[in-house]
């Protein structure tokens, strides 16, 4: 794996820019993360972040929506604007010789959006359609409810908003979200590819130098929705979601946590897949993954099964999770490491993946981890380390959410 070099600068307004030059690549990509996601939606105003992300593409400054889109297309820019839970994220990629042409257009889009009644109505329609589609997807609905039972408000706010609040939102609400949260002094822009740092610094200063800094919003932590929670749904399937505490990405034992969950749900040889699905045929889908925010993290587990086998699925699933520390072998751990290393290699070959990692690491770690550093940390993991972590951070009481015709007996998720 080649040596990675990172260069950084901070504009006078506080915007951090992190650059990884990748001279062998013909492409370049950037990721801009701004703390303006759904956790900043005010009570009763859920969905303002999602609406704002829709409006951004509908014209900016002196450019109409069509003109803005054409300008992006003329330089071959693949782009997206997404309103997440913590951050509003702009991602863009094109050939290395055109990426600097994209910077002023992206800045115009973000700093001079057309937040108007004309753009508000179709944007709200699209968010409404997305929420409506979720109503037909029990697994996605389950994820929303599981977040509420896992994180305190506002960290449990859904990135898509809610039907209840969407109908009451106005253009003024979106404008207020933009005015108070679209500030540069806690934002990070990562750029990776065949670029020159001096050129990047000059382009960013010219495009974003007039972006006014502001006062960061301080969040007040509220309550966690009580669990177990059952949502009645007349269906032939039952959807099961469980969650428990783990360490966040910035924690020095994060990779031990990752390895533990990878043993559980890291492919067709993982324990949940083997024991619950393959050996017993209890469910058609099962998984577990770490969901990490800046200062907290949870493991989210999911199983989809028939109503008749739902209770057994839950019981066996939880039993496997509670015994994860038992019988860990070197072969199991080596398979986890091999999967992770293949992912690292693919990241090295993707400028978009690297730009995203630059921004995320800077926000969560206040520095950038090199791929070699990650590889070394993975190589250093031992069976004893993973076993010790699994014992020390064994789940106590788990959150439980089910969607289906009948609630399940939640005794197995109670604290031990």
NUBA-883530 format. One record per residue: residue in one letter; x, y, z of N, C-alpha, C, O in turn. Coordinates in steps of 0.02 Angstrom, whole numbers, plus 50000, padded with zeros to 5 digits. Layout:
BEGIN
aXYZXYZXYZXYZ
...
END
This chain:
BEGIN
x500424994150000500005000050000500455006250000500905006750041
x500335010949956500775016649949500715021350008500195021650042
x501255025150020501245030050074500755035550057500725038050001
x500365037450108499865042650098500105049150129500385049250184
x499995054550093500185061150117499575065550120499195065950072
x499465068750177498895073150186499145080250199499625081350236
x498805085050169498955092050182498305095550201497775094050173
x498345100050248497745103350273497835110850276498385113450280
x497265114250274497255121450287496575123150316496085119550306
x496545128550352495915131050379495815138150355496235142550366
x495265139350321495115146050296494965150650355494785148350409
x495045157250345494905162050399494205161150430494115162750489
x493715158750391493035157850418492965151350457492425149950483
x493495147250461493475141150500493385134750461493445129350489
x493245135150396493155129150355493825125350351494325128150330
x493815118950370494415114850366494425111250299493925108550276
x494995111350267495095107950203495655102850211496205104550232
x495505096650193496005091250199496095088150130495605086350097
x496715087650108496865085450040497315079350041497815079150077
x497135074250001497585068649988497735068349914497285066949873
x498355069749896498555069349827498645062049807498995058249842
x498335060149752498385053249726498595053749653498185053249608
x499245054849640499495056449573499355051049521499325052649461
x499255044849542499145039549493498425039349468498275035649421
x497985043149499497275042949480497125048049426497455053249421
x496625046649385496395051349335495785055249357495545059749322
x495525053449416494925056749443495085060649506495645060249532
x494605064449528494655067949592493945068549620493455068949583
x493905068649686493245068949718493295073349780493825074149810
x492725076249798492695080049860492085078249900491565076349872
x492145078749965491595077650012491585083450062492085084650096
x491035086850066490955092350113490425090350163489855088850145
x490605090250228490145088450281490025094350326490495097250354
x489385096250333489185102050372488715099850427488225096350413
x488845101650490488395099550544487725103050538487605108150571
x487285100350496486625103250484486115097850470485615099050436
x486235091850497485795086250485485175086350528485015091350559
x484835080650530484175080450562484195081150638483685082850668
x484775080050669484805081050742484705088450760484575090050817
x484775092750710484665099850721483965102150702483795108050710
x483545097550677482855099250665482525100950731482595097250780
x482165106450734481845108450797481255103950812480975100850767
x481065103350876480475099450894479865101750855479715107650852
x479515096950826478935098650785479105100750714478665102150674
x479765101050698479995103250632480415097950598480845099550557
x480295091650614480685086250585480595086150509480035085950483
x481155086150473481135086050400481435092250368481495092450307
x481615097350407481885103450377482555102050344482715104950292
x482965097750374483615096050344483505092350278483855093750229
x483035087650277482895083950216482635088550161482825087750103
x482205093250179481945098050130482495102450103482525103750042
x482935104750146483485109150124483925105550074484135108450025
x484075099150087484505095450041484185094649973484535094349922
x483515094249970483165094049906483185100749870483265100949809
x483115106049907483085112749877483755114949847483775118749799
x484305112549876484965114749854485075113849779485415117949747
x484785108749750484915107349679484445111149633484475110249572
x484005115449660483495118649620483665125949602483235130449602
x484295126949587484505133649567484885137249621484765136049681
x485335141549601485745145249649486005151649617486195151649559
x485995157049655486255163349630485895165449566485285165949565
x486275166649513485985168649449485825162749404485665163749345
x485865156649430485745150649390485085147449409484945146349468
x484675145849359484065142049371484255134849385484835132849378
x483765130749404483895123649416484185120349354484665116449359
x483895121749296484135118849234484845121149218485275117149198
x484985127549228485645130249214486175127349262486735125849241
x485985126649325486455123749373486605116549356487185114449357
x486085112749339486185105849321486605105149258487045100849254
x486485109449209486865109249147487605110949159488045107949130
x487715115749204488405117749219488785111849251489365110649235
x488455108249295488765102349325488885096949272489415093849269
x488385095849230488445090549179488985092149128489315087649102
x489085098549114489595100649065490305098749086490745098049044
x490405097949151491075095949174491075088649196491545086249227
x490525085149180490495077949196490475076449270490745071349291
x490165080849309490175080149382489625075349406489035076649396
x489835070049438489365065749474489295068749544489795069949577
x488685070049566488595073549629487965071349666487505068549636
x487975072649731487385071349772487395075949832487925077949856
x486805077649855486725081549917486245077449960485685075949940
x486465075750020486055071650063486025074550134486525076750162
x485425074450161485335076550230485355070450275484875066550277
x485885069550312485955063850357485735065650427485415070750438
x485895061250475485695062350544486105068150574485815072750602
x486765067750569487175072950599487395078350550487485084150569
x487475076450487487785080950439487395081350374487085076550352
x487425087150344487225087950275487855086950233488355090350244
x487835082250186488435080250150488365081550075487865079650044
x488875084750047488915085649975489485081349950490045081849974
x489345077049901489855072749871489885074149797489365075049764
x490485074449769490565075949698491205072749672491705072349708
x491185070549609491775067549578491765068749504491235068849473
x492355069649475492425070349403493155068949385493535066649427
x493345070449324494045069549306494475074749343494235080149360
x495095072949355495525077249396495605084249367495675089149404
x495595084749300495705091249269495095095749272495135101649254
x494515093149295493905097149298493655098449369493185102249378
x493965095349418493695095849486493705103049512493265105149549
x494225106849493494255113849516493705118049484493485123049513
x493485116149424492935119749393492285118649431491835122849429
x492245113049467491635111549505491585115449569491035116649594
x492145117449598492145120649665491725126949668491305127449713
x491805131749622491385137849627490645136349616490215139849645
x490475131349575489775129549565489475126549629488915128049647
x489865122249662489635119349725489545124749778489065124749816
x490015129349780489965134849828489345139149815488995141049861
x489215140549752488615144449735487985140749757487525143749784
x487965134249744487385130149762487255130449837486685130849859
x487785130049877487715129849949487605136649982487265137150033
x487895141749953487875148349985487305152749958487095157449992
x487055151149897486535155349867485955151149842485745152049784
x485685146649882485135142449858484495146449849484385151549880
x484065143949805483415147149793482895144049841482505139749821
x482895146449902482415144149952481775148249943481685153349976
x481355145949899480745149649881480135145149886480195139049890
x479555148249887478925144349888478875139949827478605134349830
x479115142349770479095138549708479495132149713479285126949687
x480065132349747480475126349754480275122149815480405116149817
x479965125349864479775121849924479255116349910479315110749935
x478755117949871478195113249859478435106649828478275101349855
x478805106749772479025100349744479525096749788479545090549788
x479925100449826480405097249872480025093549927480205087949945
x479505096749953479105093350005478755087249976478695082150010
x478535087749913478215081949882478695076049878478495070349890
x479325077349861479815071949856479965068849924480025062749930
x480025073049976480135070350043479525066250065479595061050096
x478935068750049478325065250065478305058350031478125053350062
x478505058149968478515051749932479015046849963478875040849967
x479585049549984480075045150016479805042350081479905036450096
x479465046550120479175044150183478615039150169478535034250206
x478225040450117477685035950099477965029150079477685023950097
x478515029150043478825022950022479065018950082479035012750082
x479305022450134479535019050194478965015450229479075010250261
x478365018150223477785014950255477685007950225477415003550259
x477885006950163477825000450130478434996050140478464990450115
x478934998650177479554994950189479644994050265479964998250296
x479364988850294479404987950367480114988050394480214990450450
x480594985550356481284985550381481534992650392481874994050442
x481384997150346481595004150354481225007450412481525011150451
x480585006050419480205008750475480505006250541480575010050589
x480674999850542480974996950601481605000750622481725002050681
x482015002450572482635006150586482505012750620482865014650666
x481985016250599481805022650630481615021650703481855025250747
x481185016750716480965015550784481535013150828481575014950887
x481985009050799482545006550839483005012250859483285012150914
x483105017050815483505022950833483195026550893483545028650938
x482535027250892482195030750947482285027151013482305030251066
x482325020551010482405016651071483145015751090483295012551140
x483585018551051484305017651062484665024151080485115024151122
x484465029551049484785036051060484295040951091483695040651077
x484545045551132484105050751159483955055951105484335056651057
x483405059451112483275065051067483805070351080484035071151137
x484015074051028483805073850959484225069050915484155069050854
x484665064950948485105060550909484725054750878484995050950838
x484095054050897483675048950867483235051650811482835047950781
x483295058150796482885061050743483005057550677483575056350658
x482475055750641482565052450576482805057350523482575063050521
x483275055250482483545059650430483005061550379483055066850348
x482505057350370481985058650321481435063250346481015065450307
x481425064550411480875068350440480295063750458480365057650455
x479725066650475479125062650491478525065550454478495071450439
x478055061150440477425063250407477065068550449476805073350422
x477065067450515476695071950559476955079150554476555083850554
x477615079850552477895086650551477925089550481477875095650472
x478005085350431478105087850363477535092350339477645097350306
x476925090450356476345094350332476325101350362475995105750335
x476675102350417476665108950450477275113250435477315118850459
x477745110650397478355114550382478215119950330477755119350290
x478625125150332478545130750287479225132750257479745130350279
x479195137050208479815139850180480225143250234480835142650234
x479895146650279480245150250332480635145350377481175147050401
x480355139350388480715134450429481355132250396481875131550428
x481325131150331481925129050293482435134750292483035133550300
x482195140850283482645146550282482985147450349483585149050353
x482615146350403482905146850470483435141550481483955142950511
x483305135550458483795130150464484435132050426484985131150451
x484355134650366484925136750325485305142350360485925142050366
x484965147450384485285153250414485685151550476486225154250487
x485415147050518485725145650582486255140150580486705139950621
x486195135650531486625129650532487125129150475487625125750482
x486995132450419487455132150363488035136950374488075142250343
x488475134950420489055139050437489685134950426489675128850432
x490245138350410490855134750391491285132650449491705128150441
x491205135650508491705134750560491705128050595492135126750637
x491215123750580491255116850605491185111850547491045105950558
x491295114250486491235110050427491935107850404492435111150418
x491945102250368492575099650341492475097650268491975094550250
x492955099450227492955097550156493565093150143494135095350153
x493445087050121493975082550102494015082050026493495081649993
x494605081949999494685081249926495265076549913495805077149941
x495145071749868495645066649853495675065549778495165065749744
x496275064249754496365062849682497005066049656497445067849695
x497045066549592497635069349560497595076949560497465080149510
x497705079749621497645086949631498275089649663498665086049692
x498345096149657498905099749688498645103849746498155107549740
x498985103249804498735106649864498675114149855498185117149876
x499165117249825499155124549816498555126649773498245131749786
x498405122649721497825124249679497175123449718496715127449711
x497145118249760496545117149800496445122849849495895125549855
x496975124849882496925130249932496695136649899496275140249926
x496955138149840496765144249805496025143849784495665148749791
x495815138049758495125137349735494635137749793494105140849787
x494795134749849494355134849907494305141849936493765143949957
x494855145349938494845152149964494415156649921494035160749946
x494485155949855494095160049809493345158449812492925162949810
x493185152049818492475149949815492125150649882491545152749885
x492475148949937492145148750003492375154150051492155154450108
x492825158550028493105163550073492595168350101492685170950156
x492045169650064491525174350088490985170950129490525174250153
x491045164550138490555160850179490625163150251491155162450281
x490085165950279490115168950345490085163750400489655159250400
x490545164350448490535159850506489955161850552489675167250546
x489785157450597489225158650643489335155150709489865152450722
x488825155350751488865152250816488595145150813488015144050794
x489005140150830488775133250827488185132050873488145134950927
x487735127850852487145126150892487335120950945487655115950930
x487125122151007487245117451062486605113351071486065116051082
x486675106851067486105102351072485975100351145486445099451184
x485345099851162485135097551228484875090451223484405089051185
x485175085951261484975078951257484325077751294484235080151350
x483875074051262483225072651292483145065351312483615062351338
x482565062551300482395055851323482495050651268482515052151208
x482555044351290482565038651244481875035351247481605034451301
x481595033551190480955030151188481015023351222481495019751212
x480525021751264480555015551302480495009451257480155009451206
x480835004251279480834997851244480674992351294480814993251354
x480394986551274480234984551205479644988351176479204990751211
x479664988951110479154992651073478904988151016479304985350979
x478244987451011477954983550958477494987850916477084991550942
x477574987350850477144990850802476734985550766477004981350729
x476084985750777475654980650747475604981650672475484987150648
x475694976150636475674976450563475414969650537475714964450551
x474864969850501474564963750476474974961150417474904963550361
x475384956050431475844953550380476014946350395475904943850451
x476284942950345476514936050355477214935750385477454930350403
x477544941550390478214941850417478234946050482477814950450493
x478734944450522478884948550581479594951150573480054947450556
x479674957550584480324960850579480564962350650480204965250691
x481184960350665481464960850732482074965350731482534964250691
x482094970150774482674974450782482904974650854482504975650899
x483554973650865483834974250932484434978950930484744979750878
x484594981950987485154986550989485474986451058485134985451108
x486124987551059486474987951123487084992551115487304993951060
x487344994851172487884999651173488544996551150488684990751162
x488955000751116489634998851101490065005251099489825010551119
x490675004751077491115010651078491095014151010491015010850959
x491145020851009491115024550946491775024250907492275021550930
x491745026950847492305026550800492955029450828493495026850813
x492915034650869493515037850895493825034050954494375035750976
x493485029150981493725025451039494335021251021494375018550965
x494815020651067495425016951051495305009351046495755005651026
x494705007051064494544999951057494024998751002493694993551000
x493945003550959493435002950907493544996750863493064993350846
x494174995350845494294989750800494184982950834494044978050800
x494224982850899494034976850936493274975950931493014970450923
x492914981650937492184981350930491994979150859491554974950850
x492334982050810492204980150740492304972750729491894969450698
x492854970050755493004962950745492474958550779492264953450751
x492244960650838491724956850873491094956350831490794951050825
x490884962050804490264962150764490374958650697489914955750669
x490984958950671491124955550608491094947950617490884944350571
x491284945450676491204938350691490464936450690490274931050667
x490054940950715489334939750716489014940150647488614935850629
x489214945250609488854946650547489314949550494489234955250473
x489804945650474490284948050425490324943750364490874942750336
x489774941050342489774936850283489414930250296489124929250349
x489434925850246489054919550250489354914550298489044909450313
x489964915850322490264911450372490194914150443490434911050490
x489854919850450489784922950516489294918950559488914914850534
x489314920250623488934916050670488184916850664487814911950665
x487944923050657487224923950651486954920550588486444917050590
x487294921650533487074918650470487084910950475486624907550454
x487624908350504487704901050507487214897950556486874893050540
x487174900650617486794897450670486044898750664485644894250676
x485854904750644485144906550644484824905050576484264902450574
x485164906550523484864905750457485014898950426484554895450405
x485654897050424485844891050387485664884650425485354880150397
x485874884150488485764877950525485034876850543484784871250540
x484694882350563484004881550588483474883950538482884882350546
x483684887650488483204890150439482664894550469482094894450448
x482864898550520482364902450557482154908850521481604911250532
x482594911550480482444918150452482714918550381483164914750362
x482454923350343482704924250275483224929750272483584930350222
x483284933850325483794939150327483994940350399483584940450444
x484654941150409484894942650476485554946450470485964945050426
x485664951350514486264955450510486384959150575485934959650617
x486984961750583487154966250639487704970850615488144968850578
x487674977150636488184982050616488234987450668487774988550707
x488804990850668488914996350715488665002850684488835004450627
x488255006450721488015013050702488355017950749488215018050809
x488805022150722489195026550765489055033950750489075036050693
x488925037650803488905044850798489545047550830489985043650849
x489595054050836490245056850855490455054550925491045053050935
x490005054450973490205052651041489855046651069489925045151128
x489475043051028489115037151052488995032350995489025034250936
x488875026051013488775021050961488335015450987488305014151047
x487995012150941487575006450958487695001050904487875002550848
x487584994850924487544989450876486814988450860486404987750905
x486644988450795485964987150773485934980250742486314978650696
x485494976050768485394969350740484704968850709484224971950732
x484654964950656484014964150620483904956950600484374953350581
x483274954850604483074948350576482374948950547481934952050577
x482274945950488481624945550458481414938350453481794934250426
x480824936650478480634929650482479874928950477479514933950471
x479644922750478478924921550477478644922650548479004922350597
x478004923850551477694925050616477764918950662477874919750722
x477704913050633477714906950673478404905750706478454902750759
x478924908150674479594906850699479934913050728480534913050742
x479544918350737479824924650760480114924150830480664926550843
x479744921050877479994920650946480634916450949481114918350983
x480644910950914481244906750914481834910450882482404909950905
x481694914150829482224918050796482524923050845483134923550850
x482104926750880482344931550929482764928150983483314930450999
x482514922651011482864919251065483544916651043484044917551079
x483574913550985484204910750961484684916350942485284915950957
x484434921550911484844927250892485184930350953485784931550953
x484794931651005485074934651066485564929951100486074932051126
x485404923551100485864918651131486544918651096487054918251129
x486534919051029487174919250992487564925651007488174925451013
x487204931151014487544937451030487854937151100488414939451110
x487504934251146487754933951215488344929151223488744929751269
x488414924351177488964919551182489514920951131489914916451116
x489544926951105490034928451052490744927551077491194926151037
x490864928351142491544927751169491784920451172492374919251183
x491324915751162491504908651170491794905851105491524906751051
x492354902451113492624898451057492854902350997492844899750941
x493074908651006493334912450950493984909150926494434907750966
x494034907950862494624904550834495044909350792494804914550770
x495664907450782496114911450741495854911750669495914916850635
x495564906150645495294906050577494724911050569494694914550519
x494284911450619493734916250616493994923350610493774927250568
x494474924950653494744931750654495104933250589495054938850563
x495474928450561495824929550499495344930950441495494934950397
x494764927550441494264928950389494004936150395493904939450344
x493904938450456493684945450466494214950250440494044955150406
x494834948850455495374953250433495424953350357495534958550327
x495344947550326495384947150253494844951350220494974954850171
x494224950950247493684955050219493834962450226493714966350180
x494094964350284494254971450296494804973950249494764979550224
x495304969850238495864971850195495634972650123495874977050088
x495184968350100494944969150032494564975650025494584978849972
x494204977650078493854984050077494354989750075494244994650039
x494894989250112495404994550113495724995350044495845000950022
x495844989850010496134990149943495664993849895495884997949855
x495014992249900494534995549857494485003049873494395007149829
x494545004649938494535011749957495135015449927495075021149905
x495705012149926496305015249898496215016849824496525021449797
x495785013049790495675014049719495085018649704494905019449645
x494775021549755494195025849745494315032749775494385033449836
x494345037849732494435044649758493835046849799493915050649847
x493225044649780492635046549818492665043649889492505047049937
x492865037349894492925034249959493445037850002493335038850062
x493995039649972494525043050010494305050050032494445051950089
x493975053749989493765060550009493265060150066493275064350112
x492825055150065492355054250119492705052550185492525055050238
x493205048150181493585046350241493965052350269494015053050330
x494235056550225494605062450248494145066950290494345069150344
x493545068150265493075072550300492845069350365492835072550417
x492645062950361492385059550420492915059050475492765060450533
x493525056950458494045056250508494195062950541494305063250602
x494215068250502494365074850529493835076950579493985079850631
x493205075550563492655077350609492645072950671492535075450726
x492745066450662492665061750718493295060750759493265059550819
x493885061250725494515059850759494955065950767495425065950807
x494795071250729495195077350727495885075950696496365079650708
x495925070750656496515069050616496285063850565495715061550567
x496745062050520496575057050469496975050650482497585050850491
x496625045050481496955038550485497165036450414496755036650368
x497785034550406498005031950342497745024750334497605021350384
x497685022550272497475015650261497985010750290497805005350313
x498625012650287499135008350316499055007850392499145002450421
x498895013350423498775013350495498205008750513498245004850561
x497665009050475497085004650487497284997450477497104993050516
x497664996150424497894989350410498324986750467498254980950487
x498764990850493499194988750548498784987250610498924982450646
x498274991250623497844990150682497454983550674497354979950723
x497234982150613496884975850601497354969950610497184964950641
x497964970550581498444965050587498624963650660498774957950678
x498624968850701498824968050771498294964850815498434962750871
x497674964550790497134961650830497274954250845497484950550801
x497154952250907497254945250927496584942350951496124946050968
x496554935850951495954932450976495814934551048495234935751066
x496344935051088496254937051159495954944051164495494945151204
x496204948751124495934955651126495184955651110494784958751145
x495004952151058494304952151037493864948651089493324951051105
x494114943051116493744939551168493654943951229493104944251258
x494194947251250494154951551310493654957251298493274959051343
x493664960151238493184965451223492474962851226492034965951255
x492364957051196491694954151194491424952851265490824953451277
x491874950951310491664949851379491544956451415491034957351448
x492014961051408491964967451444491374971651420491054975151460
x491234971351355490684975351327490084971051307489714972651261
x490014965451342489444961151328488794965051338488734968751387
x488314964351293487694968051300487314966251364487254960351381
x487084971351398486654970251456485934970351430485744966151389
x485534975051454484854975651426484894978151355485254982951341
x484524975051310484514977151240483854980551224483334978751253
x483874985351179483254988151152482954983151104483324979751067
x482294982651103481954978051058481364981551026480944984551059
x481344981050959480774983750921480554978250873480964975050840
x479904977150870479634972150823479064975250783478684979450807
x479014973150721478454975050678478154968550651478484964550620
x477514967650665477174961550643476494960950677476274965650710
x476164955350670475494954550698475474954250774474984956450805
x476004951650806475984950850878476654952450910477184951350880
x476634955050971477244956551008477574949951030477234944851034
x478224950251043478604944351064478774944951138478764950351167
x478924939251168479154939051236479864941951238480314939551204
x479954947351278480584950951277481064948751333481544952251347
x480924943051366481324941051423482064940351404482494941851445
x482204937951343482894936551324483324942851317483934942451320
x483014948651307483414954751298483484958651363483814963851365
x483184956251416483244959651481483954959151506484334954751485
x484154963751549484824963751576484984957451614484554954451646
x485624955451611485824949251645486124950951713486334946451749
END
